[in-house]
Each structure stands twice: as structure tokens, then as C-alpha cells.
Amino acid sequence: MSFYSTQAAAEHMSQQLGQTVDYWTTRLANMRNPKRAVAYRLNFATTEGRLGLYSEEDLQAFVEFEKAKQLGNLTLSPRAAEALQAFGVGKPGGGTRGRIFSGSTNMQPAEDGHPPIVQLILNNPLMVFALSPDQALELGQELIDNANAAKRIYGAAAGDF
């Protein structure tokens, strides 16, 4: 099995997919960083103490994936497509961490034999959820608990994004 150094892998991908060698060197470094959110994590091996050696088979699989993505003929499973839609990936206000919240709540009083409900209204995409008062209180408490945890752990850095 032959291995490519990071530089050789970047040169190979530049030839196969376009973009500069520096672009691919940076992409490869981002794929090695477990804290980075990437669409495809290319496997790398550590051999003889050197980091970032890539097998020829893994590079070829990545090149095929990128070509399919660039051509737009990558077929996603229904669940993967649903996840991309839910997070709003590729849409304004969306991303790999989720959509920016845009919504409101509304209380609908009891009428015609129906119990009162609390509506949670999302603006983009437009979705309306009917919650019982107990569900609304539970959801509100979860939001408060998670917000408090974020503030406690990250302090001022947990402000607006």
C-alpha cells in the first residue's frame, strides 16, 4: 500500500479537483482536526512518527466523493437530506450548528371543547407546533437549564452569536 505525504496528497487533489495546493493543504489539516466540522473526514495514518500520510485508496475515494459533490449527482439517503434541511445547510441563516432561531410563541385559549395550547411558531421554514401547557413548561425549563449551563461553562463567551 502506498502512502502520500500531506504535500503530495494536496498536489494530487489539486491536479484531480482544481484549486491550489495551499487550498488542499489547509483542507487536509482541517480534516485531521477533530474539532473541525467537515463534510468528509479523510482517513490519515501516522507512520514512522510522521503525521498526515494518506493511503492511495482513501485519496481516490475522496476524489470520487468531491467530483460527485461538485457535479451535484451525489445521492443522499432520505435521512441525510432531512438532516441537511433541518440544519439549513447551504441556506441563509443555516449551518452545521443549526439554523438561527426566528420564531415566537402564542397561547390559544380553550374553545369548542378543545383544551388550551401554546403554539411554537418557527418563521423559517414556517412551522407551527401545538404544545400542551405542561409540554411548554418542560420545553421552557430545558431551554433555561441549557442556557444557564452555557453561561456557567463559557461565561461572557456564551453571548450572542
KOLSEKE-314229 format. One record per atom (N, C-alpha, C): residue in three letters; x, y, z. Coordinates in Angstrom, 2 decimals, decimal comma. Example, Ala and Ser with C-alpha at 12.3 -4.5 7.8 and 13.67 -1.06 7.14 Angstrom:
BEGIN
ALA; 13,19; -5,69; 7,80
ALA; 12,30; -4,50; 7,80
ALA; 13,20; -3,30; 7,80
SER; 12,85; -2,25; 7,08
SER; 13,67; -1,06; 7,14
SER; 12,90; 0,03; 7,87
***
This chain:
BEGIN
MET; 0,86; -1,17; 0,00
MET; 0,00; 0,00; 0,00
MET; 0,90; 1,23; 0,00
SER; 0,65; 2,14; -0,91
SER; 1,46; 3,36; -0,97
SER; 0,77; 4,50; -0,23
PHE; 1,59; 5,35; 0,37
PHE; 1,09; 6,48; 1,12
PHE; 1,60; 7,77; 0,51
TYR; 0,78; 8,82; 0,65
TYR; 1,13; 10,17; 0,19
TYR; 1,34; 11,05; 1,41
SER; 2,36; 11,88; 1,37
SER; 2,52; 12,89; 2,42
SER; 1,42; 13,94; 2,22
THR; 1,28; 14,83; 3,18
THR; 0,27; 15,88; 3,05
THR; 0,53; 16,71; 1,80
GLN; 1,79; 17,06; 1,56
GLN; 2,13; 17,85; 0,39
GLN; 1,80; 17,11; -0,90
ALA; 2,17; 15,82; -0,98
ALA; 1,89; 15,03; -2,18
ALA; 0,39; 14,83; -2,37
ALA; -0,34; 14,62; -1,27
ALA; -1,79; 14,46; -1,35
ALA; -2,43; 15,76; -1,84
ALA; -1,97; 16,90; -1,34
ALA; -2,50; 18,19; -1,77
ALA; -2,23; 18,43; -3,26
GLU; -1,04; 18,06; -3,71
GLU; -0,71; 18,20; -5,14
GLU; -1,60; 17,29; -5,99
HIS; -1,81; 16,06; -5,51
HIS; -2,66; 15,11; -6,23
HIS; -4,09; 15,64; -6,34
MET; -4,63; 16,15; -5,24
MET; -6,01; 16,65; -5,27
MET; -6,11; 17,92; -6,09
SER; -5,08; 18,74; -6,09
SER; -5,08; 19,94; -6,91
SER; -5,17; 19,57; -8,39
GLN; -4,42; 18,54; -8,77
GLN; -4,46; 18,07; -10,16
GLN; -5,81; 17,46; -10,51
GLN; -6,38; 16,69; -9,58
GLN; -7,63; 15,98; -9,84
GLN; -8,87; 16,86; -9,75
LEU; -8,84; 17,82; -8,81
LEU; -10,06; 18,57; -8,48
LEU; -9,97; 20,07; -8,71
GLY; -8,79; 20,56; -9,05
GLY; -8,64; 22,00; -9,18
GLY; -8,29; 22,61; -7,83
GLN; -8,34; 23,90; -7,72
GLN; -7,93; 24,66; -6,54
GLN; -6,40; 24,58; -6,39
THR; -5,87; 25,40; -5,52
THR; -4,42; 25,46; -5,34
THR; -3,95; 24,38; -4,37
VAL; -2,66; 24,12; -4,39
VAL; -2,07; 23,17; -3,46
VAL; -2,25; 23,68; -2,02
ASP; -2,09; 24,99; -1,81
ASP; -2,29; 25,57; -0,47
ASP; -3,71; 25,34; 0,02
TYR; -4,70; 25,46; -0,87
TYR; -6,09; 25,22; -0,51
TYR; -6,24; 23,78; 0,02
TRP; -5,70; 22,82; -0,71
TRP; -5,85; 21,42; -0,31
TRP; -5,03; 21,09; 0,93
THR; -3,89; 21,74; 1,11
THR; -3,10; 21,55; 2,32
THR; -3,91; 21,99; 3,54
THR; -4,58; 23,12; 3,42
THR; -5,43; 23,62; 4,51
THR; -6,61; 22,69; 4,75
ARG; -7,28; 22,25; 3,67
ARG; -8,41; 21,32; 3,82
ARG; -7,99; 20,04; 4,51
LEU; -6,83; 19,49; 4,13
LEU; -6,34; 18,27; 4,77
LEU; -6,07; 18,50; 6,25
ALA; -5,48; 19,63; 6,60
ALA; -5,23; 19,95; 8,01
ALA; -6,55; 20,05; 8,77
ASN; -7,56; 20,67; 8,16
ASN; -8,88; 20,79; 8,80
ASN; -9,51; 19,42; 9,00
MET; -9,33; 18,52; 8,05
MET; -9,90; 17,18; 8,18
MET; -9,23; 16,39; 9,29
ARG; -7,96; 16,68; 9,58
ARG; -7,26; 15,98; 10,66
ARG; -7,67; 16,50; 12,03
ASN; -8,20; 17,73; 12,09
ASN; -8,56; 18,34; 13,37
ASN; -9,94; 17,85; 13,79
PRO; -10,05; 17,05; 14,85
PRO; -11,35; 16,52; 15,26
PRO; -12,34; 17,59; 15,72
LYS; -11,86; 18,79; 16,03
LYS; -12,74; 19,87; 16,47
LYS; -13,38; 20,60; 15,30
ARG; -12,90; 20,34; 14,09
ARG; -13,45; 20,98; 12,89
ARG; -14,63; 20,19; 12,37
ALA; -15,68; 20,89; 12,01
ALA; -16,84; 20,25; 11,38
ALA; -16,57; 20,20; 9,87
VAL; -16,43; 19,00; 9,35
VAL; -16,17; 18,83; 7,92
VAL; -17,18; 17,85; 7,35
ALA; -17,48; 17,99; 6,06
ALA; -18,45; 17,10; 5,42
ALA; -17,87; 15,71; 5,20
TYR; -16,58; 15,62; 5,07
TYR; -15,91; 14,35; 4,78
TYR; -14,61; 14,36; 5,56
ARG; -14,39; 13,34; 6,34
ARG; -13,15; 13,25; 7,10
ARG; -12,28; 12,19; 6,44
LEU; -11,25; 12,63; 5,76
LEU; -10,32; 11,74; 5,06
LEU; -9,43; 11,06; 6,08
ASN; -9,36; 9,74; 6,02
ASN; -8,52; 9,00; 6,95
ASN; -7,05; 9,32; 6,70
PHE; -6,28; 9,36; 7,77
PHE; -4,85; 9,56; 7,65
PHE; -4,16; 8,60; 8,59
ALA; -2,92; 8,32; 8,29
ALA; -2,16; 7,37; 9,09
ALA; -0,92; 8,05; 9,64
THR; -0,45; 7,56; 10,75
THR; 0,81; 8,01; 11,31
THR; 1,81; 6,88; 11,09
THR; 2,85; 7,15; 10,34
THR; 3,86; 6,14; 10,07
THR; 5,22; 6,75; 10,33
GLU; 6,05; 6,03; 11,05
GLU; 7,41; 6,49; 11,37
GLU; 7,39; 7,87; 12,02
GLY; 6,38; 8,12; 12,85
GLY; 6,31; 9,37; 13,59
GLY; 5,84; 10,56; 12,78
ARG; 5,56; 10,37; 11,48
ARG; 5,10; 11,48; 10,65
ARG; 3,59; 11,46; 10,62
LEU; 2,99; 12,64; 10,72
LEU; 1,54; 12,76; 10,74
LEU; 1,04; 13,15; 9,36
GLY; -0,11; 12,66; 8,99
GLY; -0,74; 13,10; 7,76
GLY; -0,31; 12,33; 6,54
LEU; -0,17; 11,05; 6,65
LEU; 0,09; 10,21; 5,49
LEU; -1,22; 9,58; 5,06
TYR; -1,52; 9,67; 3,78
TYR; -2,81; 9,25; 3,25
TYR; -2,63; 8,09; 2,29
SER; -3,47; 7,08; 2,42
SER; -3,37; 5,94; 1,51
SER; -3,95; 6,32; 0,16
GLU; -3,44; 5,67; -0,87
GLU; -3,88; 5,94; -2,23
GLU; -5,37; 5,63; -2,39
GLU; -5,84; 4,55; -1,75
GLU; -7,26; 4,17; -1,84
GLU; -8,16; 5,22; -1,20
ASP; -7,75; 5,73; -0,04
ASP; -8,55; 6,75; 0,64
ASP; -8,59; 8,04; -0,16
LEU; -7,45; 8,42; -0,76
LEU; -7,42; 9,62; -1,59
LEU; -8,34; 9,48; -2,79
GLN; -8,32; 8,31; -3,42
GLN; -9,16; 8,10; -4,60
GLN; -10,64; 8,15; -4,21
ALA; -11,00; 7,56; -3,07
ALA; -12,39; 7,61; -2,62
ALA; -12,82; 9,06; -2,36
PHE; -11,93; 9,85; -1,77
PHE; -12,24; 11,25; -1,52
PHE; -12,40; 12,02; -2,83
VAL; -11,52; 11,78; -3,79
VAL; -11,61; 12,46; -5,08
VAL; -12,94; 12,14; -5,75
GLU; -13,36; 10,87; -5,69
GLU; -14,66; 10,49; -6,28
GLU; -15,81; 11,19; -5,56
PHE; -15,74; 11,27; -4,23
PHE; -16,77; 11,96; -3,46
PHE; -16,84; 13,43; -3,85
GLU; -15,69; 14,10; -3,93
GLU; -15,65; 15,52; -4,28
GLU; -16,16; 15,76; -5,70
LYS; -15,78; 14,90; -6,62
LYS; -16,26; 15,06; -8,00
LYS; -17,77; 14,91; -8,07
ALA; -18,30; 13,92; -7,36
ALA; -19,75; 13,73; -7,34
ALA; -20,45; 14,93; -6,71
LYS; -19,86; 15,46; -5,64
LYS; -20,44; 16,64; -4,97
LYS; -20,40; 17,85; -5,89
GLN; -19,29; 18,03; -6,59
GLN; -19,16; 19,17; -7,49
GLN; -20,12; 19,06; -8,66
LEU; -20,37; 17,84; -9,11
LEU; -21,28; 17,63; -10,23
LEU; -22,74; 17,63; -9,79
GLY; -22,96; 17,52; -8,50
GLY; -24,32; 17,55; -7,99
GLY; -25,05; 16,23; -8,13
ASN; -24,33; 15,14; -8,38
ASN; -25,02; 13,87; -8,56
ASN; -24,83; 12,93; -7,37
LEU; -24,49; 13,49; -6,23
LEU; -24,37; 12,70; -5,03
LEU; -25,76; 12,45; -4,48
THR; -26,14; 11,21; -4,37
THR; -27,46; 10,87; -3,89
THR; -27,39; 10,67; -2,38
LEU; -28,18; 11,47; -1,67
LEU; -28,22; 11,36; -0,22
LEU; -29,34; 10,43; 0,20
SER; -29,14; 9,77; 1,32
SER; -30,23; 8,98; 1,88
SER; -31,32; 9,95; 2,32
PRO; -32,57; 9,50; 2,40
PRO; -33,63; 10,42; 2,85
PRO; -33,33; 11,05; 4,21
ARG; -32,74; 10,30; 5,12
ARG; -32,45; 10,83; 6,45
ARG; -31,36; 11,91; 6,38
ALA; -30,34; 11,70; 5,52
ALA; -29,27; 12,70; 5,38
ALA; -29,83; 13,98; 4,76
ALA; -30,68; 13,84; 3,76
ALA; -31,30; 15,01; 3,14
ALA; -32,17; 15,75; 4,16
GLU; -32,87; 15,00; 4,99
GLU; -33,71; 15,60; 6,03
GLU; -32,85; 16,37; 7,03
ALA; -31,70; 15,81; 7,39
ALA; -30,81; 16,49; 8,34
ALA; -30,26; 17,79; 7,75
LEU; -29,86; 17,75; 6,48
LEU; -29,37; 18,97; 5,84
LEU; -30,46; 20,04; 5,81
GLN; -31,68; 19,63; 5,53
GLN; -32,82; 20,57; 5,52
GLN; -33,07; 21,12; 6,92
ALA; -33,04; 20,24; 7,92
ALA; -33,32; 20,66; 9,29
ALA; -32,29; 21,68; 9,79
PHE; -31,02; 21,47; 9,48
PHE; -29,97; 22,38; 9,92
PHE; -29,88; 23,61; 9,03
GLY; -30,46; 23,55; 7,83
GLY; -30,40; 24,68; 6,92
GLY; -29,04; 24,81; 6,26
VAL; -28,33; 23,70; 6,10
VAL; -27,01; 23,74; 5,48
VAL; -27,14; 24,27; 4,06
GLY; -26,33; 25,29; 3,75
GLY; -26,36; 25,90; 2,44
GLY; -27,45; 26,94; 2,25
LYS; -28,22; 27,20; 3,29
LYS; -29,29; 28,20; 3,23
LYS; -28,91; 29,40; 4,10
PRO; -29,43; 30,59; 3,77
PRO; -29,15; 31,75; 4,63
PRO; -29,67; 31,50; 6,05
GLY; -28,83; 31,80; 7,03
GLY; -29,22; 31,61; 8,43
GLY; -29,05; 30,19; 8,92
GLY; -28,57; 29,29; 8,07
GLY; -28,38; 27,90; 8,46
GLY; -26,90; 27,56; 8,48
GLY; -26,59; 26,38; 8,98
GLY; -25,21; 25,94; 9,02
GLY; -25,07; 24,63; 9,72
THR; -23,83; 24,20; 9,94
THR; -23,60; 22,90; 10,54
THR; -23,98; 22,85; 12,02
ARG; -24,17; 24,01; 12,65
ARG; -24,60; 24,03; 14,05
ARG; -26,10; 24,20; 14,18
GLY; -26,79; 24,44; 13,08
GLY; -28,23; 24,63; 13,10
GLY; -28,62; 25,99; 12,56
ARG; -29,91; 26,22; 12,48
ARG; -30,43; 27,49; 11,98
ARG; -30,44; 28,54; 13,08
ILE; -30,35; 29,80; 12,68
ILE; -30,54; 30,91; 13,61
ILE; -32,04; 30,91; 13,95
PHE; -32,36; 30,98; 15,23
PHE; -33,76; 30,92; 15,63
PHE; -34,51; 32,18; 15,22
SER; -35,62; 31,97; 14,59
SER; -36,52; 33,06; 14,24
SER; -37,93; 32,53; 14,48
GLY; -38,53; 32,95; 15,56
GLY; -39,85; 32,43; 15,87
GLY; -40,47; 33,12; 17,06
SER; -41,60; 32,60; 17,47
SER; -42,34; 33,19; 18,58
SER; -43,24; 32,12; 19,19
THR; -43,92; 32,50; 20,25
THR; -44,90; 31,63; 20,88
THR; -46,22; 32,38; 20,99
ASN; -47,28; 31,62; 21,17
ASN; -48,61; 32,19; 21,22
ASN; -49,48; 31,24; 22,03
MET; -50,34; 31,77; 22,88
MET; -51,26; 30,93; 23,65
MET; -52,62; 30,97; 22,98
GLN; -53,16; 29,80; 22,71
GLN; -54,50; 29,68; 22,14
GLN; -55,45; 29,23; 23,25
PRO; -56,44; 30,04; 23,60
PRO; -57,35; 29,68; 24,70
PRO; -58,21; 28,47; 24,36
ALA; -58,76; 27,89; 25,40
ALA; -59,67; 26,75; 25,22
ALA; -60,92; 27,22; 24,51
GLU; -61,38; 26,42; 23,54
GLU; -62,63; 26,75; 22,85
GLU; -63,21; 25,50; 22,22
ASP; -64,51; 25,46; 22,12
ASP; -65,24; 24,36; 21,47
ASP; -64,78; 22,98; 21,94
GLY; -64,57; 22,82; 23,22
GLY; -64,19; 21,52; 23,75
GLY; -62,72; 21,17; 23,59
HIS; -61,94; 22,06; 22,99
HIS; -60,51; 21,82; 22,85
HIS; -59,77; 22,46; 24,03
PRO; -58,76; 21,78; 24,56
PRO; -58,00; 22,37; 25,67
PRO; -57,14; 23,53; 25,18
PRO; -56,68; 24,39; 26,07
PRO; -55,78; 25,47; 25,65
PRO; -54,44; 24,88; 25,20
ILE; -53,79; 25,55; 24,28
ILE; -52,48; 25,11; 23,81
ILE; -51,54; 26,31; 23,74
VAL; -50,28; 26,01; 23,67
VAL; -49,25; 27,01; 23,42
VAL; -48,68; 26,66; 22,05
GLN; -48,66; 27,65; 21,18
GLN; -48,09; 27,43; 19,85
GLN; -46,64; 27,90; 19,84
LEU; -45,78; 27,08; 19,26
LEU; -44,40; 27,46; 18,99
LEU; -44,33; 27,65; 17,49
ILE; -44,03; 28,87; 17,05
ILE; -44,07; 29,21; 15,63
ILE; -42,65; 29,48; 15,16
LEU; -42,19; 28,69; 14,18
LEU; -40,90; 28,91; 13,55
LEU; -41,16; 29,67; 12,26
ASN; -40,37; 30,69; 12,00
ASN; -40,61; 31,52; 10,82
ASN; -39,92; 31,02; 9,56
ASN; -38,75; 30,37; 9,70
ASN; -38,02; 29,97; 8,51
ASN; -37,34; 28,65; 8,73
PRO; -37,88; 27,54; 8,26
PRO; -39,10; 27,42; 7,47
PRO; -40,32; 27,55; 8,38
LEU; -41,42; 28,00; 7,81
LEU; -42,63; 28,20; 8,60
LEU; -43,15; 26,85; 9,09
MET; -43,20; 26,72; 10,41
MET; -43,72; 25,52; 11,06
MET; -44,42; 25,96; 12,34
VAL; -45,54; 25,35; 12,64
VAL; -46,28; 25,67; 13,85
VAL; -46,48; 24,38; 14,64
PHE; -46,08; 24,42; 15,91
PHE; -46,21; 23,26; 16,79
PHE; -47,22; 23,59; 17,88
ALA; -48,08; 22,63; 18,19
ALA; -49,06; 22,78; 19,27
ALA; -48,53; 22,02; 20,49
LEU; -48,36; 22,73; 21,60
LEU; -47,86; 22,14; 22,83
LEU; -48,90; 22,27; 23,92
SER; -49,00; 21,25; 24,74
SER; -49,85; 21,37; 25,92
SER; -49,15; 22,34; 26,86
PRO; -49,88; 22,94; 27,80
PRO; -49,20; 23,82; 28,75
PRO; -48,06; 23,12; 29,48
ASP; -48,23; 21,84; 29,84
ASP; -47,16; 21,10; 30,52
ASP; -45,94; 20,92; 29,61
GLN; -46,17; 20,60; 28,31
GLN; -45,06; 20,47; 27,38
GLN; -44,33; 21,80; 27,22
ALA; -45,06; 22,90; 27,15
ALA; -44,44; 24,22; 27,01
ALA; -43,58; 24,53; 28,23
LEU; -44,08; 24,23; 29,43
LEU; -43,29; 24,45; 30,64
LEU; -42,03; 23,59; 30,64
GLU; -42,14; 22,34; 30,21
GLU; -41,00; 21,43; 30,16
GLU; -39,96; 21,94; 29,15
LEU; -40,41; 22,36; 27,98
LEU; -39,51; 22,90; 26,96
LEU; -38,84; 24,17; 27,47
GLY; -39,62; 25,04; 28,08
GLY; -39,06; 26,27; 28,63
GLY; -38,01; 26,00; 29,68
GLN; -38,26; 25,02; 30,56
GLN; -37,29; 24,68; 31,60
GLN; -36,02; 24,11; 30,98
GLU; -36,15; 23,28; 29,93
GLU; -34,97; 22,74; 29,24
GLU; -34,14; 23,86; 28,63
LEU; -34,81; 24,83; 28,00
LEU; -34,10; 25,97; 27,43
LEU; -33,36; 26,74; 28,51
ILE; -34,02; 27,00; 29,63
ILE; -33,40; 27,74; 30,74
ILE; -32,21; 26,96; 31,29
ASP; -32,37; 25,65; 31,50
ASP; -31,29; 24,83; 32,04
ASP; -30,07; 24,84; 31,12
ASN; -30,30; 24,67; 29,80
ASN; -29,18; 24,66; 28,85
ASN; -28,53; 26,03; 28,73
ALA; -29,32; 27,09; 28,75
ALA; -28,76; 28,44; 28,69
ALA; -27,91; 28,71; 29,92
ASN; -28,41; 28,33; 31,09
ASN; -27,65; 28,53; 32,33
ASN; -26,35; 27,73; 32,31
ALA; -26,39; 26,51; 31,79
ALA; -25,18; 25,69; 31,71
ALA; -24,16; 26,34; 30,78
ALA; -24,61; 26,83; 29,64
ALA; -23,70; 27,50; 28,69
ALA; -23,07; 28,73; 29,33
LYS; -23,87; 29,52; 30,03
LYS; -23,35; 30,73; 30,70
LYS; -22,37; 30,35; 31,81
ARG; -22,69; 29,28; 32,57
ARG; -21,83; 28,85; 33,66
ARG; -20,49; 28,35; 33,13
ILE; -20,52; 27,59; 32,04
ILE; -19,29; 27,00; 31,49
ILE; -18,48; 28,02; 30,71
TYR; -19,16; 28,82; 29,87
TYR; -18,44; 29,70; 28,95
TYR; -18,48; 31,17; 29,34
GLY; -19,27; 31,52; 30,35
GLY; -19,32; 32,91; 30,83
GLY; -19,73; 33,88; 29,73
ALA; -18,99; 34,98; 29,62
ALA; -19,31; 36,02; 28,66
ALA; -19,20; 35,54; 27,23
ALA; -18,40; 34,50; 27,00
ALA; -18,24; 33,98; 25,63
ALA; -19,51; 33,30; 25,16
ALA; -20,48; 33,08; 26,04
ALA; -21,75; 32,43; 25,65
ALA; -22,78; 33,46; 25,24
GLY; -22,34; 34,66; 24,90
GLY; -23,27; 35,72; 24,49
GLY; -23,84; 35,47; 23,11
ASP; -24,34; 36,53; 22,50
ASP; -24,95; 36,42; 21,17
ASP; -23,93; 35,95; 20,15
PHE; -24,43; 35,25; 19,13
PHE; -23,54; 34,78; 18,07
PHE; -23,89; 35,43; 16,76
***
